[in-house]
């Protein structure tokens, strides 16, 4: 496996998906704005989408891939048998969960969005929409199962391309918005569930080459299956801690009008980089890392770990700098149209600013957690994540009344840095990771390149300040120019000071 090539493949399709997701969100911002209808839809969308992120973006991989890889080494029949045992149990569990929640949906939505309860119209709409979107959970979870198998065989393109379907379906619905009028939000919700089914069918078509599906409800709870499910819940919690914190933030934000929407739009921006710099790298390295750990090739393990961390910082640090410097201009240029008023831009930009301060930590959590998962240890990151969530909740609740929704991204960032630092301490103490000699040199070069890029980006923003104001119609064009020029600046500086070695493009791991 070539780390950079595989990450690039995964990242390419992820970028396509996120860009289409951005277009989707721009259209939603135009037609729904940041009012109560938007809040209700984002709650309905947030719940299954959080599960999608928890399962699809590395979390299911964390529990499944190490166990599946160890069986794959023994032969296809062994790995296929293990996979079928997991699939059948997963299918039954998901069906049971969805049916129960559909029955008790009013209670469930009341828990997720308690701030909606006092507004009968808002809570009713949120319940109706969540009932429509929730079956998405079944399809996307099973799709993640297929994706994990493909990833185990180092086939990353198909798995990373599948989420594009969701955005294409929702964009298609939004393009007919003029004909749908008040029914638009309902068709969007149906689109979510339909896209989940389409992703399932799409991935099944490709996974058949490596896996033969055999529906059998004569369950056997052998030690391997028990071990997998023992790892699954901790891995969901620890690998998806950022998403869990955001979901908690949504719950708390529901008590403030439009706050759910502000957080959603801010979240959408930094998630693009998180998907490439954290999720993509974590997903790509896990199969090979698990194999080398299983074969006790320590030098290979350390090489992959250092390169993965180096690459994640190379991608995340400049992004964090740019988002911090231009948060207001970025939100305005991307979403500041139609029903998305200037006050919504200001508040979403505030949230983006504080989320961006935590972006490197969000990425590091994904990478460091993978180091534990490769060693079949999901408990340690679970306990660390649990403490970080408690920190997040405590800070958010304590300060929410005094400073409002903005405490949510602040608390999320604080808890993320706590999580990443403690993960590192445990890795070092257990001799599961150590820096090589080159890493620190590269790290300081990346910081230097990021600072210079940030200064250049700030200069461009000041140069185009009249074209980036809220009222200017073509502000997105000037933002794109500024971003592209700043990216070129960063890559050139990195090349000349050797913050990134292009020979790594050809390295096999």
C-alpha positions as a printed Julia matrix, in Angstrom:
509×3 Matrix{Float64}:
   0.0     0.0    0.0
   1.15    3.51  -0.82
  -0.03    5.73   2.06
  -0.14    9.01   0.15
  -1.66    7.5   -3.0
  -4.36    5.68  -1.01
  -5.06    8.77   1.1
  -5.18   10.81  -2.1
  -7.72    8.42  -3.64
  -9.88    8.48  -0.52
  -9.41   12.23  -0.17
 -10.3    12.92  -3.83
 -13.72   11.3   -3.63
 -14.24   12.78  -0.18
 -13.54   16.27  -1.56
 -16.02   15.66  -4.4
 -18.6    14.53  -1.85
 -17.96   17.49   0.45
 -18.07   20.01  -2.41
 -21.41   18.59  -3.5
 -22.41   18.71   0.17
 -21.44   22.37   0.21
 -23.6    23.01  -2.87
 -26.43   21.16  -1.13
 -26.04   23.33   1.98
 -25.88   26.54  -0.06
 -29.21   25.62  -1.65
 -30.65   24.72   1.77
 -29.42   28.07   3.14
 -31.07   29.91   0.23
 -34.43   28.14   0.49
 -34.66   27.4    4.23
 -32.33   30.01   5.77
 -31.78   29.72   9.52
 -35.39   29.76  10.77
 -37.47   27.18  12.62
 -38.06   25.0    9.5
 -34.28   24.81   8.96
 -33.74   24.01  12.65
 -36.3    21.17  12.49
 -34.75   19.71   9.33
 -31.2    19.91  10.7
 -32.25   18.04  13.83
 -33.93   15.38  11.67
 -30.88   15.25   9.4
 -28.33   15.5   12.2
 -29.48   12.32  13.94
 -29.06    9.82  11.05
 -26.11   11.82   9.66
 -24.34   11.55  13.01
 -24.82    7.8   12.86
 -23.48    7.89   9.3
 -20.36    9.65  10.48
 -20.01    7.35  13.46
 -20.26    4.22  11.35
 -18.93    5.28   7.96
 -16.05    7.56   8.82
 -13.68    5.1   10.39
 -15.56    4.01  13.5
 -16.96    0.72  12.24
 -13.57    0.16  10.6
 -11.9     0.5   13.97
 -13.69   -2.53  15.41
 -14.13   -4.6   12.24
 -10.94   -4.25  10.18
  -8.37   -5.63  12.72
 -10.54   -8.71  13.39
 -11.42   -9.23   9.71
  -7.79   -8.75   8.64
  -6.6   -11.41  11.1
  -9.19  -13.82   9.63
  -8.26  -12.84   6.08
  -4.67  -13.9    6.73
  -6.05  -17.4    7.49
  -8.04  -17.59   4.22
 -11.13  -16.26   2.42
 -13.52  -18.86   3.85
 -12.59  -17.86   7.42
 -12.99  -14.13   6.75
 -16.28  -14.68   4.88
 -17.72  -16.75   7.74
 -16.76  -14.09  10.28
 -18.18  -11.27   8.1
 -21.53  -13.05   7.67
 -21.87  -13.6   11.4
 -21.36   -9.88  11.96
 -23.68   -8.83   9.1
 -26.63  -10.92  10.3
 -26.34   -9.73  13.88
 -25.92   -6.14  12.74
 -28.99   -6.31  10.49
 -31.24   -7.66  13.25
 -29.93   -5.14  15.77
 -30.49   -2.22  13.4
 -34.03   -3.31  12.48
 -34.94   -3.62  16.16
 -33.4    -0.23  17.01
 -35.12    1.63  14.16
 -38.56    0.09  14.89
 -38.33    0.96  18.6
 -37.24    4.56  17.95
 -39.91    5.05  15.25
 -42.55    4.0   17.81
 -41.18    6.31  20.5
 -40.08    9.12  18.16
 -41.76   11.99  20.1
 -39.84   10.99  23.22
 -36.63   10.5   21.24
 -36.78   13.91  19.51
 -37.63   15.48  22.86
 -34.33   14.12  24.16
 -32.32   15.26  21.12
 -33.92   18.7   20.85
 -35.4    19.53  24.29
 -35.48   23.21  23.41
 -38.15   22.46  20.77
 -40.65   21.0   23.25
 -42.26   24.32  24.16
 -42.91   25.15  20.49
 -45.64   22.74  19.36
 -45.27   23.53  15.64
 -41.49   23.15  15.69
 -41.43   19.9   17.7
 -44.17   18.33  15.52
 -42.25   19.16  12.35
 -39.0    17.78  13.82
 -40.76   14.52  14.83
 -42.35   14.08  11.39
 -39.09   14.72   9.56
 -37.01   12.47  11.84
 -39.48    9.6   11.31
 -38.85    9.95   7.58
 -35.05   10.2    7.8
 -34.37    7.56  10.48
 -34.5     4.43   8.21
 -31.34    5.91   6.67
 -29.55    4.46   9.69
 -30.15    0.85   8.57
 -28.87    1.32   5.05
 -25.89    3.5    5.91
 -24.73    1.17   8.69
 -24.85   -1.86   6.38
 -23.15    0.22   3.69
 -20.39    0.96   6.19
 -20.04   -2.78   6.74
 -19.47   -3.29   2.99
 -17.09   -0.33   2.94
 -15.03   -1.82   5.79
 -14.59   -5.04   3.8
 -13.46   -3.09   0.73
 -11.05   -1.03   2.87
  -9.6    -4.25   4.32
  -8.71   -5.24   0.76
  -7.15   -1.77   0.21
 -10.0    -0.78  -2.15
 -10.71    2.75  -0.96
 -12.16    4.45  -4.05
 -15.63    2.88  -4.07
 -16.15    3.22  -0.31
 -15.17    6.89  -0.34
 -17.29    7.63  -3.43
 -20.53    6.21  -2.02
 -21.49    9.29   0.11
 -21.65   11.32  -3.13
 -25.03    9.67  -3.74
 -26.61   11.42  -0.72
 -25.6    14.85  -1.95
 -26.7    14.18  -5.54
 -30.15   13.07  -4.39
 -30.66   16.09  -2.09
 -29.35   18.53  -4.71
 -31.8    16.98  -7.18
 -34.67   17.6   -4.75
 -33.56   21.2   -4.11
 -33.39   21.98  -7.83
 -37.14   21.31  -7.98
 -37.79   23.52  -4.95
 -39.95   25.96  -6.93
 -42.44   23.19  -7.61
 -42.35   21.7   -4.08
 -42.91   24.93  -2.05
 -43.9    24.07   1.54
 -43.37   20.35   0.88
 -39.66   20.89   0.12
 -38.48   19.99   3.63
 -40.45   16.71   3.51
 -39.02   15.7    0.13
 -35.53   16.49   1.45
 -36.17   14.11   4.34
 -37.4    11.34   2.02
 -34.3    11.98  -0.1
 -32.07   11.19   2.9
 -33.55    7.7    3.37
 -33.68    6.94  -0.37
 -30.01    7.89  -0.75
 -29.11    5.47   2.06
 -30.76    2.62   0.15
 -28.98    3.6   -3.07
 -25.59    3.64  -1.29
 -26.29    0.15   0.06
 -27.06   -1.19  -3.45
 -24.05    0.62  -4.95
 -21.55   -0.82  -2.45
 -23.04   -4.32  -2.58
 -22.37   -4.41  -6.31
 -18.62   -3.97  -5.69
 -18.18   -5.92  -2.47
 -19.47   -9.17  -4.06
 -15.99   -9.78  -5.48
 -14.53  -10.12  -1.96
 -17.5   -11.21   0.13
 -20.44  -13.59  -0.37
 -23.54  -12.5    1.54
 -25.35  -15.32   3.32
 -28.45  -14.37   5.33
 -28.68  -16.74   8.25
 -30.45  -15.9   11.48
 -29.19  -18.97  13.32
 -26.82  -16.84  15.36
 -23.58  -18.14  16.81
 -21.88  -16.05  19.46
 -18.36  -17.45  19.24
 -15.36  -15.75  20.82
 -14.47  -13.82  17.66
 -17.98  -12.34  17.36
 -18.1   -11.53  21.06
 -14.7    -9.85  20.8
 -15.9    -7.73  17.86
 -19.03   -6.46  19.59
 -17.03   -5.91  22.76
 -14.84   -3.54  20.74
 -17.66   -1.94  18.7
 -19.3     0.3   21.29
 -16.03    1.71  22.67
 -14.75    2.31  19.14
 -17.96    4.1   18.13
 -17.65    6.37  21.12
 -13.91    7.04  20.93
 -13.48    7.37  17.16
 -16.67    9.38  16.85
 -16.11   11.61  19.88
 -16.08   14.78  17.74
 -19.46   13.87  16.25
 -20.83   12.97  19.68
 -19.72   16.33  21.02
 -21.41   18.07  18.09
 -24.62   16.09  18.69
 -24.54   17.12  22.35
 -23.97   20.67  21.16
 -27.09   20.4   18.98
 -29.13   19.27  21.99
 -27.98   22.23  24.08
 -28.26   24.69  21.17
 -31.92   23.74  20.63
 -32.75   26.09  23.55
 -31.65   29.12  21.5
 -33.46   30.17  18.32
 -31.52   29.44  15.11
 -28.47   28.22  17.06
 -28.8    24.7   15.63
 -28.5    26.15  12.14
 -25.5    28.33  13.05
 -23.61   25.31  14.39
 -24.61   23.17  11.41
 -23.23   25.59   8.81
 -19.99   26.12  10.77
 -19.6    22.38  11.2
 -19.95   21.82   7.47
 -16.9    23.99   6.66
 -14.22   22.46   8.89
 -15.52   18.92   8.32
 -14.1    19.04   4.79
 -10.55   19.15   6.1
 -11.27   16.73   8.95
 -12.52   14.19   6.43
  -9.28   14.33   4.43
  -6.66   14.94   7.11
  -8.11   12.75   9.83
 -10.74   10.32   8.62
  -9.11    9.44   5.28
  -5.7     8.81   6.84
  -7.2     6.82   9.72
  -9.23    4.62   7.38
  -6.33    4.08   4.97
  -3.64    3.14   7.51
  -5.77    0.84   9.71
  -5.67   -2.32   7.52
  -1.89   -2.19   6.97
  -1.2    -1.09  10.51
  -3.32   -3.96  11.87
  -1.5    -6.45   9.64
   1.98   -5.26  10.7
   0.95   -5.27  14.38
  -0.38   -8.83  13.96
   2.92   -9.86  12.28
   4.92   -7.95  14.97
   6.79   -5.76  12.46
   7.52   -2.88  14.84
   9.71   -0.83  12.47
   6.99   -0.85   9.82
   4.39    0.12  12.42
   6.42    3.12  13.62
   7.14    4.25  10.05
   3.43    4.23   9.14
   2.5     6.0   12.38
   5.01    8.83  11.9
   4.14    9.35   8.24
   0.42    9.33   9.06
   0.82   11.95  11.79
   3.11   14.04   9.58
   0.63   13.96   6.68
  -2.34   14.78   8.92
  -0.6    17.88  10.33
   0.58   18.91   6.85
  -3.08   18.98   5.77
  -4.8    20.27   8.93
  -2.56   23.06  10.26
  -2.77   25.37   7.2
  -6.52   24.74   6.99
  -6.96   25.71  10.64
  -4.94   28.91  10.12
  -6.99   29.89   7.06
 -10.34   29.19   8.76
  -9.35   31.19  11.85
  -8.22   34.18   9.78
 -11.11   34.22   7.31
 -14.04   32.66   9.19
 -16.42   35.56   8.54
 -15.5    35.95   4.86
 -15.71   32.19   4.29
 -19.2    31.82   5.79
 -20.41   34.94   4.0
 -19.05   33.88   0.62
 -20.33   30.32   0.9
 -23.74   30.74   2.5
 -24.59   34.47   2.58
 -27.43   34.45   0.03
 -31.23   34.43  -0.07
 -32.82   33.62   3.3
 -29.42   33.39   5.02
 -29.26   36.86   6.57
 -26.16   38.79   7.66
 -26.77   38.06  11.37
 -26.72   34.34  10.5
 -23.35   34.87   8.77
 -21.89   36.63  11.83
 -23.07   33.95  14.28
 -22.05   31.0   12.07
 -18.62   32.63  11.57
 -18.14   32.91  15.35
 -18.85   29.18  15.68
 -16.48   28.37  12.8
 -13.68   30.42  14.4
 -13.75   28.42  17.63
 -14.25   25.06  15.88
 -11.18   25.88  13.76
  -9.01   26.33  16.84
  -9.69   22.68  17.56
  -9.3    21.34  14.0
  -5.73   19.95  14.46
  -6.92   18.23  17.66
  -9.93   16.68  15.87
  -7.55   15.29  13.26
  -4.99   14.04  15.78
  -7.73   12.19  17.7
  -8.65   10.26  14.54
  -5.01    9.33  13.87
  -4.01    8.49  17.46
  -7.19    6.45  18.01
  -6.27    4.37  14.96
  -2.95    3.46  16.63
  -4.91    1.97  19.53
  -7.43    0.23  17.27
  -4.67   -1.48  15.3
  -3.55   -3.02  18.6
  -7.15   -4.19  19.31
  -7.43   -1.67  22.12
 -10.7     0.26  21.97
 -11.14    0.64  25.73
  -8.38    3.2   26.35
  -9.58    5.74  23.74
 -13.15    5.06  24.94
 -12.4     6.06  28.54
 -10.4     9.11  27.42
 -13.22   10.14  25.09
 -15.77    9.67  27.86
 -13.89   12.09  30.09
 -13.57   14.6   27.22
 -17.33   14.44  26.58
 -18.0    15.06  30.28
 -15.69   18.09  30.11
 -17.52   19.34  27.01
 -20.99   18.91  28.53
 -19.99   20.5   31.83
 -18.49   23.61  30.21
 -21.38   23.95  27.71
 -24.17   23.69  30.27
 -22.43   25.87  32.87
 -21.81   28.81  30.5
 -24.73   28.44  28.02
 -27.1    30.77  29.87
 -24.51   33.53  30.17
 -22.89   33.53  26.69
 -25.26   31.43  24.55
 -24.53   28.98  21.72
 -20.93   30.14  21.17
 -19.84   28.17  24.25
 -20.56   24.95  22.34
 -17.7    25.22  19.8
 -15.44   26.59  22.57
 -16.18   23.6   24.82
 -15.85   21.17  21.88
 -12.38   22.56  21.1
 -11.2    22.45  24.72
 -12.35   18.84  25.13
 -10.72   17.86  21.81
  -7.3    19.18  22.84
  -7.64   17.39  26.17
  -8.51   14.17  24.32
  -5.6    14.37  21.87
  -3.0    15.16  24.57
  -4.12   12.32  26.86
  -4.19    9.86  23.92
  -0.58   10.79  23.17
   0.47   10.32  26.81
  -1.05    6.83  26.91
   0.52    5.86  23.59
   3.95    6.88  24.85
   3.55    5.2   28.23
   2.55    1.9   26.6
   5.31    2.06  23.97
   2.75    2.02  21.16
   4.23    5.07  19.47
   7.47    7.03  19.3
   8.63    9.91  17.15
  11.37    9.32  14.62
  14.2    11.82  14.15
  12.75   13.49  11.08
   9.3    14.24  12.51
  10.16   17.32  14.61
  12.1    18.94  11.76
   9.11   18.41   9.46
   6.69   19.65  12.14
   8.4    23.04  12.54
   8.66   23.41   8.77
   4.9    22.77   8.46
   4.21   25.43  11.14
   6.43   27.94   9.32
   4.74   27.24   5.96
   1.3    27.56   7.57
   2.13   30.93   9.16
   3.45   32.4    5.89
   0.4    31.07   4.05
  -1.86   32.61   6.73
  -0.25   36.04   6.35
  -0.65   35.85   2.58
  -4.29   34.78   2.93
  -4.94   37.72   5.28
  -3.35   40.08   2.75
  -5.67   38.76   0.01
  -8.73   39.17   2.23
  -7.78   42.79   2.93
  -7.11   43.35  -0.78
 -10.55   42.0   -1.73
 -12.4    43.31   1.31
 -14.85   45.35  -0.81
 -15.62   42.26  -2.9
 -16.07   40.0    0.14
 -18.73   42.04   1.95
 -22.11   40.39   2.54
 -23.94   42.52  -0.03
 -21.58   41.75  -2.94
 -23.19   39.16  -5.22
 -20.02   37.51  -6.57
 -18.07   37.29  -3.29
 -17.61   33.51  -3.61
 -15.52   34.06  -6.77
 -13.03   36.23  -4.87
 -12.92   33.77  -1.98
 -12.09   30.9   -4.35
  -9.28   32.97  -5.92
  -7.9    33.79  -2.46
  -8.02   30.15  -1.36
  -6.35   28.84  -4.53
  -3.55   31.43  -4.4
  -2.97   30.73  -0.7
  -2.86   26.99  -1.35
  -0.29   27.48  -4.11
   1.71   29.69  -1.73
   1.66   26.97   0.95
   2.7    24.2   -1.44
   5.54   26.27  -2.92
   6.94   27.19   0.49
   6.6    23.58   1.65
   8.47   22.43  -1.45
  11.36   24.87  -1.07
  11.93   24.3    2.65
  11.22   20.54   2.28
   8.31   20.45   4.68
   7.04   17.63   2.5
   9.15   15.02   0.72
   7.78   14.15  -2.7
   9.75   10.9   -2.63
   7.19    9.76  -0.07
   4.73    9.57  -2.96
   6.5     6.4   -4.08
   6.99    4.78  -0.7
   5.23    1.5   -0.01
   3.99    0.77   3.49
